[in-house]
Amino acid sequence: MNEILVYTVQEVARILHSSPNYIYTLIDKGYLPAIKLGSIKILKSTLEKFLVENEGNDLSDISNIKKLETNLGDDR
């Protein structure tokens, strides 16, 4: 069983060719659900669902979009 089930924020940033800060913003705004297992992790299935659901959307300036409700808080 070598299949990867969870990614770190840094791994997701590399996969999406973006910065870790942008991934944290996606999480903080509620666009990319994550769990805290010592540090913040993103399920592989959640990342895949996020990509499918947001295909065709422009999320390049999400800092101006209202924050969605999340349950992670501000501690990383």
N, C-alpha and C positions, 0 to 999 in steps of 0.2 A: 504494500500500500504506500506508494511513493507520490500519489497525487497531492498537490498543494491544495489545501482547503481554505487557508487564510493568508492574507498579505499584510505586510506592514505598510504604513503610510509612504515610506520611501520606495517600497516596491511598486505600489500603485502609481506613484509619481513617475517612476521609470516606465511603467507599462503605458501610461497615458501621455508620456512625453511632456510632462509639466513639472511644477515645483511642489515639494512637500507642503509649502505654505498654502498653495492653491487647493491641495487635497484637504488640508485642515479646514479651509474656508468652506469647501463643499460639505464637509461633515458638520461644521458649526451651523451652517445655514439649513441643514436638514435634507440636503439633496442626496447625500451618500451616507446611508446608515453604517454605523460602525459599532464595535464592541471594545470594551477595555479589558484586556487580559494582560495585566502588567503595563503594557502600552497599548495604544489604540491599534486595532486590527480591523480589516475589512474582509468579510467572507468573499470567496471567489464568486459564489452564486449571486451575491449582492452587487458586486462590481459588474458582472455580466448583465444583470437586470437593469442597473443604472444606465449602462451604455445603450441597451435596447430602448428603454423608455425615453431617453433624451436624444436619440438620433434625430438630427435635423434641427435641434434647438441650439441657440447661441447662449452658452453659459460663460462666455469669455469675460464678462464684467458682472459677476455675481455679487460683488461687494456692494452694489447699489440695489440689490434685490432684497426684499424683506426676509428676515430670518424665519424659517419654518421651525416648528417645535421639535426639539431634540431632548434626549435624556442623558447626554454625556456630560453636560456642564462645561466649565472652562478649564478643568484640570487635565493636563496631558501627561 
